[in-house]
Amino acid sequence: MTIVFRYIHIQRPDGTLKKAPYIPVYLRNKDGKLIKVAGLLDSGADNTIVPEDLAIILGLKEEESSASITKGIGGDVKTTSSRFILE
């Protein structure tokens, strides 16, 4: 069985539109409410990236963190690498 996800336009922080393979992802927040977010399919990624505001909504508890630079096809981005506890 093949599942096809079309590329969609997502607005970047600088206002430009970027076409990329985003899929709908359904998650439960810390209150048990089902929320829908856009998940980027990135077959070349070594890590999973969760924006800080989504981590807060999901109620993820930060275990440790450190500042770093993440490199990608779009350039370098300042990030905080963190480990979270999933309960």
Phi and psi restraints in degrees (range 20) as a CNS / XPLOR table:
assign (resid 1 and name C) (resid 2 and name N)
       (resid 2 and name CA) (resid 2 and name C) 1.0 -111.2 20.0 2
assign (resid 2 and name N) (resid 2 and name CA)
       (resid 2 and name C) (resid 3 and name N) 1.0 132.7 20.0 2
assign (resid 2 and name C) (resid 3 and name N)
       (resid 3 and name CA) (resid 3 and name C) 1.0 -110.5 20.0 2
assign (resid 3 and name N) (resid 3 and name CA)
       (resid 3 and name C) (resid 4 and name N) 1.0 129.0 20.0 2
assign (resid 3 and name C) (resid 4 and name N)
       (resid 4 and name CA) (resid 4 and name C) 1.0 -111.5 20.0 2
assign (resid 4 and name N) (resid 4 and name CA)
       (resid 4 and name C) (resid 5 and name N) 1.0 127.0 20.0 2
assign (resid 4 and name C) (resid 5 and name N)
       (resid 5 and name CA) (resid 5 and name C) 1.0 -115.6 20.0 2
assign (resid 5 and name N) (resid 5 and name CA)
       (resid 5 and name C) (resid 6 and name N) 1.0 122.0 20.0 2
assign (resid 5 and name C) (resid 6 and name N)
       (resid 6 and name CA) (resid 6 and name C) 1.0 -76.7 20.0 2
assign (resid 6 and name N) (resid 6 and name CA)
       (resid 6 and name C) (resid 7 and name N) 1.0 149.8 20.0 2
assign (resid 6 and name C) (resid 7 and name N)
       (resid 7 and name CA) (resid 7 and name C) 1.0 -68.2 20.0 2
assign (resid 7 and name N) (resid 7 and name CA)
       (resid 7 and name C) (resid 8 and name N) 1.0 139.5 20.0 2
assign (resid 7 and name C) (resid 8 and name N)
       (resid 8 and name CA) (resid 8 and name C) 1.0 -124.3 20.0 2
assign (resid 8 and name N) (resid 8 and name CA)
       (resid 8 and name C) (resid 9 and name N) 1.0 160.5 20.0 2
assign (resid 8 and name C) (resid 9 and name N)
       (resid 9 and name CA) (resid 9 and name C) 1.0 -87.0 20.0 2
assign (resid 9 and name N) (resid 9 and name CA)
       (resid 9 and name C) (resid 10 and name N) 1.0 127.3 20.0 2
assign (resid 9 and name C) (resid 10 and name N)
       (resid 10 and name CA) (resid 10 and name C) 1.0 -121.3 20.0 2
assign (resid 10 and name N) (resid 10 and name CA)
       (resid 10 and name C) (resid 11 and name N) 1.0 132.4 20.0 2
assign (resid 10 and name C) (resid 11 and name N)
       (resid 11 and name CA) (resid 11 and name C) 1.0 -79.2 20.0 2
assign (resid 11 and name N) (resid 11 and name CA)
       (resid 11 and name C) (resid 12 and name N) 1.0 128.8 20.0 2
assign (resid 11 and name C) (resid 12 and name N)
       (resid 12 and name CA) (resid 12 and name C) 1.0 -85.4 20.0 2
assign (resid 12 and name N) (resid 12 and name CA)
       (resid 12 and name C) (resid 13 and name N) 1.0 165.0 20.0 2
assign (resid 12 and name C) (resid 13 and name N)
       (resid 13 and name CA) (resid 13 and name C) 1.0 -56.9 20.0 2
assign (resid 13 and name N) (resid 13 and name CA)
       (resid 13 and name C) (resid 14 and name N) 1.0 -28.0 20.0 2
assign (resid 13 and name C) (resid 14 and name N)
       (resid 14 and name CA) (resid 14 and name C) 1.0 -83.4 20.0 2
assign (resid 14 and name N) (resid 14 and name CA)
       (resid 14 and name C) (resid 15 and name N) 1.0 2.6 20.0 2
assign (resid 14 and name C) (resid 15 and name N)
       (resid 15 and name CA) (resid 15 and name C) 1.0 95.3 20.0 2
assign (resid 15 and name N) (resid 15 and name CA)
       (resid 15 and name C) (resid 16 and name N) 1.0 -13.6 20.0 2
assign (resid 15 and name C) (resid 16 and name N)
       (resid 16 and name CA) (resid 16 and name C) 1.0 -76.7 20.0 2
assign (resid 16 and name N) (resid 16 and name CA)
       (resid 16 and name C) (resid 17 and name N) 1.0 155.3 20.0 2
assign (resid 16 and name C) (resid 17 and name N)
       (resid 17 and name CA) (resid 17 and name C) 1.0 -97.3 20.0 2
assign (resid 17 and name N) (resid 17 and name CA)
       (resid 17 and name C) (resid 18 and name N) 1.0 135.8 20.0 2
assign (resid 17 and name C) (resid 18 and name N)
       (resid 18 and name CA) (resid 18 and name C) 1.0 -122.3 20.0 2
assign (resid 18 and name N) (resid 18 and name CA)
       (resid 18 and name C) (resid 19 and name N) 1.0 128.3 20.0 2
assign (resid 18 and name C) (resid 19 and name N)
       (resid 19 and name CA) (resid 19 and name C) 1.0 -90.1 20.0 2
assign (resid 19 and name N) (resid 19 and name CA)
       (resid 19 and name C) (resid 20 and name N) 1.0 124.5 20.0 2
assign (resid 19 and name C) (resid 20 and name N)
       (resid 20 and name CA) (resid 20 and name C) 1.0 -154.7 20.0 2
assign (resid 20 and name N) (resid 20 and name CA)
       (resid 20 and name C) (resid 21 and name N) 1.0 163.8 20.0 2
assign (resid 20 and name C) (resid 21 and name N)
       (resid 21 and name CA) (resid 21 and name C) 1.0 -81.4 20.0 2
assign (resid 21 and name N) (resid 21 and name CA)
       (resid 21 and name C) (resid 22 and name N) 1.0 82.0 20.0 2
assign (resid 21 and name C) (resid 22 and name N)
       (resid 22 and name CA) (resid 22 and name C) 1.0 -95.3 20.0 2
assign (resid 22 and name N) (resid 22 and name CA)
       (resid 22 and name C) (resid 23 and name N) 1.0 142.4 20.0 2
assign (resid 22 and name C) (resid 23 and name N)
       (resid 23 and name CA) (resid 23 and name C) 1.0 -123.8 20.0 2
assign (resid 23 and name N) (resid 23 and name CA)
       (resid 23 and name C) (resid 24 and name N) 1.0 153.3 20.0 2
assign (resid 23 and name C) (resid 24 and name N)
       (resid 24 and name CA) (resid 24 and name C) 1.0 -72.5 20.0 2
assign (resid 24 and name N) (resid 24 and name CA)
       (resid 24 and name C) (resid 25 and name N) 1.0 133.0 20.0 2
assign (resid 24 and name C) (resid 25 and name N)
       (resid 25 and name CA) (resid 25 and name C) 1.0 -125.6 20.0 2
assign (resid 25 and name N) (resid 25 and name CA)
       (resid 25 and name C) (resid 26 and name N) 1.0 131.3 20.0 2
assign (resid 25 and name C) (resid 26 and name N)
       (resid 26 and name CA) (resid 26 and name C) 1.0 -107.8 20.0 2
assign (resid 26 and name N) (resid 26 and name CA)
       (resid 26 and name C) (resid 27 and name N) 1.0 126.0 20.0 2
assign (resid 26 and name C) (resid 27 and name N)
       (resid 27 and name CA) (resid 27 and name C) 1.0 -129.7 20.0 2
assign (resid 27 and name N) (resid 27 and name CA)
       (resid 27 and name C) (resid 28 and name N) 1.0 157.7 20.0 2
assign (resid 27 and name C) (resid 28 and name N)
       (resid 28 and name CA) (resid 28 and name C) 1.0 -103.1 20.0 2
assign (resid 28 and name N) (resid 28 and name CA)
       (resid 28 and name C) (resid 29 and name N) 1.0 132.7 20.0 2
assign (resid 28 and name C) (resid 29 and name N)
       (resid 29 and name CA) (resid 29 and name C) 1.0 -80.8 20.0 2
assign (resid 29 and name N) (resid 29 and name CA)
       (resid 29 and name C) (resid 30 and name N) 1.0 -177.8 20.0 2
assign (resid 29 and name C) (resid 30 and name N)
       (resid 30 and name CA) (resid 30 and name C) 1.0 -63.4 20.0 2
assign (resid 30 and name N) (resid 30 and name CA)
       (resid 30 and name C) (resid 31 and name N) 1.0 -18.9 20.0 2
assign (resid 30 and name C) (resid 31 and name N)
       (resid 31 and name CA) (resid 31 and name C) 1.0 -95.6 20.0 2
assign (resid 31 and name N) (resid 31 and name CA)
       (resid 31 and name C) (resid 32 and name N) 1.0 2.9 20.0 2
assign (resid 31 and name C) (resid 32 and name N)
       (resid 32 and name CA) (resid 32 and name C) 1.0 86.9 20.0 2
assign (resid 32 and name N) (resid 32 and name CA)
       (resid 32 and name C) (resid 33 and name N) 1.0 1.6 20.0 2
assign (resid 32 and name C) (resid 33 and name N)
       (resid 33 and name CA) (resid 33 and name C) 1.0 -78.2 20.0 2
assign (resid 33 and name N) (resid 33 and name CA)
       (resid 33 and name C) (resid 34 and name N) 1.0 135.3 20.0 2
assign (resid 33 and name C) (resid 34 and name N)
       (resid 34 and name CA) (resid 34 and name C) 1.0 -77.5 20.0 2
assign (resid 34 and name N) (resid 34 and name CA)
       (resid 34 and name C) (resid 35 and name N) 1.0 127.5 20.0 2
assign (resid 34 and name C) (resid 35 and name N)
       (resid 35 and name CA) (resid 35 and name C) 1.0 -125.0 20.0 2
assign (resid 35 and name N) (resid 35 and name CA)
       (resid 35 and name C) (resid 36 and name N) 1.0 151.4 20.0 2
assign (resid 35 and name C) (resid 36 and name N)
       (resid 36 and name CA) (resid 36 and name C) 1.0 -108.9 20.0 2
assign (resid 36 and name N) (resid 36 and name CA)
       (resid 36 and name C) (resid 37 and name N) 1.0 129.6 20.0 2
assign (resid 36 and name C) (resid 37 and name N)
       (resid 37 and name CA) (resid 37 and name C) 1.0 -129.7 20.0 2
assign (resid 37 and name N) (resid 37 and name CA)
       (resid 37 and name C) (resid 38 and name N) 1.0 163.0 20.0 2
assign (resid 37 and name C) (resid 38 and name N)
       (resid 38 and name CA) (resid 38 and name C) 1.0 -93.8 20.0 2
assign (resid 38 and name N) (resid 38 and name CA)
       (resid 38 and name C) (resid 39 and name N) 1.0 125.3 20.0 2
assign (resid 38 and name C) (resid 39 and name N)
       (resid 39 and name CA) (resid 39 and name C) 1.0 -109.6 20.0 2
assign (resid 39 and name N) (resid 39 and name CA)
       (resid 39 and name C) (resid 40 and name N) 1.0 130.2 20.0 2
assign (resid 39 and name C) (resid 40 and name N)
       (resid 40 and name CA) (resid 40 and name C) 1.0 -83.5 20.0 2
assign (resid 40 and name N) (resid 40 and name CA)
       (resid 40 and name C) (resid 41 and name N) 1.0 126.0 20.0 2
assign (resid 40 and name C) (resid 41 and name N)
       (resid 41 and name CA) (resid 41 and name C) 1.0 -81.1 20.0 2
assign (resid 41 and name N) (resid 41 and name CA)
       (resid 41 and name C) (resid 42 and name N) 1.0 114.4 20.0 2
assign (resid 41 and name C) (resid 42 and name N)
       (resid 42 and name CA) (resid 42 and name C) 1.0 -131.8 20.0 2
assign (resid 42 and name N) (resid 42 and name CA)
       (resid 42 and name C) (resid 43 and name N) 1.0 93.0 20.0 2
assign (resid 42 and name C) (resid 43 and name N)
       (resid 43 and name CA) (resid 43 and name C) 1.0 -68.1 20.0 2
assign (resid 43 and name N) (resid 43 and name CA)
       (resid 43 and name C) (resid 44 and name N) 1.0 -14.4 20.0 2
assign (resid 43 and name C) (resid 44 and name N)
       (resid 44 and name CA) (resid 44 and name C) 1.0 -98.7 20.0 2
assign (resid 44 and name N) (resid 44 and name CA)
       (resid 44 and name C) (resid 45 and name N) 1.0 2.9 20.0 2
assign (resid 44 and name C) (resid 45 and name N)
       (resid 45 and name CA) (resid 45 and name C) 1.0 -77.3 20.0 2
assign (resid 45 and name N) (resid 45 and name CA)
       (resid 45 and name C) (resid 46 and name N) 1.0 138.4 20.0 2
assign (resid 45 and name C) (resid 46 and name N)
       (resid 46 and name CA) (resid 46 and name C) 1.0 -92.4 20.0 2
assign (resid 46 and name N) (resid 46 and name CA)
       (resid 46 and name C) (resid 47 and name N) 1.0 -18.7 20.0 2
assign (resid 46 and name C) (resid 47 and name N)
       (resid 47 and name CA) (resid 47 and name C) 1.0 -134.4 20.0 2
assign (resid 47 and name N) (resid 47 and name CA)
       (resid 47 and name C) (resid 48 and name N) 1.0 162.0 20.0 2
assign (resid 47 and name C) (resid 48 and name N)
       (resid 48 and name CA) (resid 48 and name C) 1.0 -98.3 20.0 2
assign (resid 48 and name N) (resid 48 and name CA)
       (resid 48 and name C) (resid 49 and name N) 1.0 130.8 20.0 2
assign (resid 48 and name C) (resid 49 and name N)
       (resid 49 and name CA) (resid 49 and name C) 1.0 -105.6 20.0 2
assign (resid 49 and name N) (resid 49 and name CA)
       (resid 49 and name C) (resid 50 and name N) 1.0 127.3 20.0 2
assign (resid 49 and name C) (resid 50 and name N)
       (resid 50 and name CA) (resid 50 and name C) 1.0 -124.2 20.0 2
assign (resid 50 and name N) (resid 50 and name CA)
       (resid 50 and name C) (resid 51 and name N) 1.0 119.5 20.0 2
assign (resid 50 and name C) (resid 51 and name N)
       (resid 51 and name CA) (resid 51 and name C) 1.0 -59.9 20.0 2
assign (resid 51 and name N) (resid 51 and name CA)
       (resid 51 and name C) (resid 52 and name N) 1.0 148.1 20.0 2
assign (resid 51 and name C) (resid 52 and name N)
       (resid 52 and name CA) (resid 52 and name C) 1.0 -56.3 20.0 2
assign (resid 52 and name N) (resid 52 and name CA)
       (resid 52 and name C) (resid 53 and name N) 1.0 -41.3 20.0 2
assign (resid 52 and name C) (resid 53 and name N)
       (resid 53 and name CA) (resid 53 and name C) 1.0 -64.4 20.0 2
assign (resid 53 and name N) (resid 53 and name CA)
       (resid 53 and name C) (resid 54 and name N) 1.0 -34.6 20.0 2
assign (resid 53 and name C) (resid 54 and name N)
       (resid 54 and name CA) (resid 54 and name C) 1.0 -70.9 20.0 2
assign (resid 54 and name N) (resid 54 and name CA)
       (resid 54 and name C) (resid 55 and name N) 1.0 -39.2 20.0 2
assign (resid 54 and name C) (resid 55 and name N)
       (resid 55 and name CA) (resid 55 and name C) 1.0 -59.3 20.0 2
assign (resid 55 and name N) (resid 55 and name CA)
       (resid 55 and name C) (resid 56 and name N) 1.0 -39.2 20.0 2
assign (resid 55 and name C) (resid 56 and name N)
       (resid 56 and name CA) (resid 56 and name C) 1.0 -66.8 20.0 2
assign (resid 56 and name N) (resid 56 and name CA)
       (resid 56 and name C) (resid 57 and name N) 1.0 -46.5 20.0 2
assign (resid 56 and name C) (resid 57 and name N)
       (resid 57 and name CA) (resid 57 and name C) 1.0 -58.9 20.0 2
assign (resid 57 and name N) (resid 57 and name CA)
       (resid 57 and name C) (resid 58 and name N) 1.0 -40.3 20.0 2
assign (resid 57 and name C) (resid 58 and name N)
       (resid 58 and name CA) (resid 58 and name C) 1.0 -77.3 20.0 2
assign (resid 58 and name N) (resid 58 and name CA)
       (resid 58 and name C) (resid 59 and name N) 1.0 -12.5 20.0 2
assign (resid 58 and name C) (resid 59 and name N)
       (resid 59 and name CA) (resid 59 and name C) 1.0 75.4 20.0 2
assign (resid 59 and name N) (resid 59 and name CA)
       (resid 59 and name C) (resid 60 and name N) 1.0 28.7 20.0 2
assign (resid 59 and name C) (resid 60 and name N)
       (resid 60 and name CA) (resid 60 and name C) 1.0 -69.8 20.0 2
assign (resid 60 and name N) (resid 60 and name CA)
       (resid 60 and name C) (resid 61 and name N) 1.0 136.9 20.0 2
assign (resid 60 and name C) (resid 61 and name N)
       (resid 61 and name CA) (resid 61 and name C) 1.0 -101.8 20.0 2
assign (resid 61 and name N) (resid 61 and name CA)
       (resid 61 and name C) (resid 62 and name N) 1.0 119.2 20.0 2
assign (resid 61 and name C) (resid 62 and name N)
       (resid 62 and name CA) (resid 62 and name C) 1.0 -72.5 20.0 2
assign (resid 62 and name N) (resid 62 and name CA)
       (resid 62 and name C) (resid 63 and name N) 1.0 128.8 20.0 2
assign (resid 62 and name C) (resid 63 and name N)
       (resid 63 and name CA) (resid 63 and name C) 1.0 -96.2 20.0 2
assign (resid 63 and name N) (resid 63 and name CA)
       (resid 63 and name C) (resid 64 and name N) 1.0 -39.3 20.0 2
assign (resid 63 and name C) (resid 64 and name N)
       (resid 64 and name CA) (resid 64 and name C) 1.0 -160.2 20.0 2
assign (resid 64 and name N) (resid 64 and name CA)
       (resid 64 and name C) (resid 65 and name N) 1.0 159.2 20.0 2
assign (resid 64 and name C) (resid 65 and name N)
       (resid 65 and name CA) (resid 65 and name C) 1.0 -155.9 20.0 2
assign (resid 65 and name N) (resid 65 and name CA)
       (resid 65 and name C) (resid 66 and name N) 1.0 158.8 20.0 2
assign (resid 65 and name C) (resid 66 and name N)
       (resid 66 and name CA) (resid 66 and name C) 1.0 -155.3 20.0 2
assign (resid 66 and name N) (resid 66 and name CA)
       (resid 66 and name C) (resid 67 and name N) 1.0 144.9 20.0 2
assign (resid 66 and name C) (resid 67 and name N)
       (resid 67 and name CA) (resid 67 and name C) 1.0 -75.9 20.0 2
assign (resid 67 and name N) (resid 67 and name CA)
       (resid 67 and name C) (resid 68 and name N) 1.0 145.6 20.0 2
assign (resid 67 and name C) (resid 68 and name N)
       (resid 68 and name CA) (resid 68 and name C) 1.0 -159.4 20.0 2
assign (resid 68 and name N) (resid 68 and name CA)
       (resid 68 and name C) (resid 69 and name N) 1.0 177.3 20.0 2
assign (resid 68 and name C) (resid 69 and name N)
       (resid 69 and name CA) (resid 69 and name C) 1.0 -114.9 20.0 2
assign (resid 69 and name N) (resid 69 and name CA)
       (resid 69 and name C) (resid 70 and name N) 1.0 129.2 20.0 2
assign (resid 69 and name C) (resid 70 and name N)
       (resid 70 and name CA) (resid 70 and name C) 1.0 -103.4 20.0 2
assign (resid 70 and name N) (resid 70 and name CA)
       (resid 70 and name C) (resid 71 and name N) 1.0 131.6 20.0 2
assign (resid 70 and name C) (resid 71 and name N)
       (resid 71 and name CA) (resid 71 and name C) 1.0 -106.1 20.0 2
assign (resid 71 and name N) (resid 71 and name CA)
       (resid 71 and name C) (resid 72 and name N) 1.0 141.5 20.0 2
assign (resid 71 and name C) (resid 72 and name N)
       (resid 72 and name CA) (resid 72 and name C) 1.0 -155.7 20.0 2
assign (resid 72 and name N) (resid 72 and name CA)
       (resid 72 and name C) (resid 73 and name N) 1.0 -176.0 20.0 2
assign (resid 72 and name C) (resid 73 and name N)
       (resid 73 and name CA) (resid 73 and name C) 1.0 -61.9 20.0 2
assign (resid 73 and name N) (resid 73 and name CA)
       (resid 73 and name C) (resid 74 and name N) 1.0 -27.1 20.0 2
assign (resid 73 and name C) (resid 74 and name N)
       (resid 74 and name CA) (resid 74 and name C) 1.0 -89.0 20.0 2
assign (resid 74 and name N) (resid 74 and name CA)
       (resid 74 and name C) (resid 75 and name N) 1.0 -2.1 20.0 2
assign (resid 74 and name C) (resid 75 and name N)
       (resid 75 and name CA) (resid 75 and name C) 1.0 118.7 20.0 2
assign (resid 75 and name N) (resid 75 and name CA)
       (resid 75 and name C) (resid 76 and name N) 1.0 -163.6 20.0 2
assign (resid 75 and name C) (resid 76 and name N)
       (resid 76 and name CA) (resid 76 and name C) 1.0 -95.8 20.0 2
assign (resid 76 and name N) (resid 76 and name CA)
       (resid 76 and name C) (resid 77 and name N) 1.0 142.7 20.0 2
assign (resid 76 and name C) (resid 77 and name N)
       (resid 77 and name CA) (resid 77 and name C) 1.0 -136.6 20.0 2
assign (resid 77 and name N) (resid 77 and name CA)
       (resid 77 and name C) (resid 78 and name N) 1.0 135.2 20.0 2
assign (resid 77 and name C) (resid 78 and name N)
       (resid 78 and name CA) (resid 78 and name C) 1.0 -73.4 20.0 2
assign (resid 78 and name N) (resid 78 and name CA)
       (resid 78 and name C) (resid 79 and name N) 1.0 130.7 20.0 2
assign (resid 78 and name C) (resid 79 and name N)
       (resid 79 and name CA) (resid 79 and name C) 1.0 -136.3 20.0 2
assign (resid 79 and name N) (resid 79 and name CA)
       (resid 79 and name C) (resid 80 and name N) 1.0 167.2 20.0 2
assign (resid 79 and name C) (resid 80 and name N)
       (resid 80 and name CA) (resid 80 and name C) 1.0 -116.5 20.0 2
assign (resid 80 and name N) (resid 80 and name CA)
       (resid 80 and name C) (resid 81 and name N) 1.0 117.7 20.0 2
assign (resid 80 and name C) (resid 81 and name N)
       (resid 81 and name CA) (resid 81 and name C) 1.0 -82.8 20.0 2
assign (resid 81 and name N) (resid 81 and name CA)
       (resid 81 and name C) (resid 82 and name N) 1.0 127.0 20.0 2
assign (resid 81 and name C) (resid 82 and name N)
       (resid 82 and name CA) (resid 82 and name C) 1.0 -135.6 20.0 2
assign (resid 82 and name N) (resid 82 and name CA)
       (resid 82 and name C) (resid 83 and name N) 1.0 156.0 20.0 2
assign (resid 82 and name C) (resid 83 and name N)
       (resid 83 and name CA) (resid 83 and name C) 1.0 -113.8 20.0 2
assign (resid 83 and name N) (resid 83 and name CA)
       (resid 83 and name C) (resid 84 and name N) 1.0 134.1 20.0 2
assign (resid 83 and name C) (resid 84 and name N)
       (resid 84 and name CA) (resid 84 and name C) 1.0 -122.1 20.0 2
assign (resid 84 and name N) (resid 84 and name CA)
       (resid 84 and name C) (resid 85 and name N) 1.0 152.2 20.0 2
assign (resid 84 and name C) (resid 85 and name N)
       (resid 85 and name CA) (resid 85 and name C) 1.0 -94.9 20.0 2
assign (resid 85 and name N) (resid 85 and name CA)
       (resid 85 and name C) (resid 86 and name N) 1.0 124.6 20.0 2
assign (resid 85 and name C) (resid 86 and name N)
       (resid 86 and name CA) (resid 86 and name C) 1.0 -100.6 20.0 2
assign (resid 86 and name N) (resid 86 and name CA)
       (resid 86 and name C) (resid 87 and name N) 1.0 121.8 20.0 2
